[in-house]
Amino acid sequence: MLNWNRQADTLECLDSIRRMNYPAFSVVLVDNGSTDGSPDAIEHWSDGEIPVTLIRNKKNLGFVGGSNQGMRHALATDTDYVLLLNNDTVVEPDVLTILVQAAERSEEIGMVGPKIYQYGKVNILDSAGTRTIPWLAQGFLVGHGEEDRGQYDSTAEMPYVTGTALLVKRAVLKKVGLMDEDYFCYFDDFDWGMKAREAGYKLHLEPKAVVHHKGSQTAGLNSPFYMRHMVRSRILFARKHVPPLLFLFAFLPYLFLYRYLRPLAILVIRRRWVHLGALHRGIREGFKVPIS
């Protein structure tokens, strides 16, 4: 888990983790340079009931840098699985048990994700898996905003597991590697899922496992931070994965018309000049940042 100035959310998430019925787990929590006193509150939270390792960073390494830091710590132990979990989630007690059972069904299964509900809303889905249009660098959350009527109650393969809650096997971490740190946040899970599938692994939705997600508590949906890093990461993903002809004749027109002109018009009408500057900065960085 990561924390960045979200003490209340993180402690609520930890309280739900405390109630998990899986027999053997520990928590690695990476604090990305918080200034709200939350690291001290987290450090004193468990009272020794469950093991918690708190890694304090002096600056914000982003979702990818912080998550990789936590996973490196986990790999230095004898752990078999890593569960990446957003700190603005609340988990059901059996979530880890069900996810591990799903992963154990086959050596081919490399990552597993739960059904995710919108926090505080009865039976309203945040996601029930994912789908993608890779040549547009576009991912979608299946079922987002829908009422859950059982339409996604079957185990299914998906192109990537959202980083909101992602169980990954140690074998995948060793073979595929950690997340790509060219991304600060966003598109890292899409990129990672693609690499895992290219390495021969299957990625599954396990709908019996349930997580509740508040959503965009750290960055803020449509905040300047969100606008900058979303478009930056989209361009980086396309540069890495979209073939040249599709990049020129499909991705670039889509980016210009739908991901630039459309928000540009809205931001100008609403006089959101800071957001507009963030959009331009993200586009500039997306094309200029060297990629590995």
Secondary structure, 3 states (H helix, E strand, C coil): CEECCCHHHHHHHHHHHHCCCCCCCCEEEEECCCCCCHHHHHHCCCCCCCCEEEEECCCCCHHHHHHHHHHHHHHCCCCCEEEEECCCEEECCCHHHHHHHHHCCCCCEEEEEEEEEECCCCCEEEECCEEEEHHHCEEEECCCCCECCCCCCCCEECCCCCCCEEEEEHHHHHHHCCCCCCCCCCCHHHHHHHHHHHCCCEEEEEEEEEEEECCCCCCCCCCHHHHHHHHHHHHHHHHHHCCHHHHHHHHHHHHHHHHHHHHHHHHHHHCCHHHHHHHHHHHHHHHHCCCC
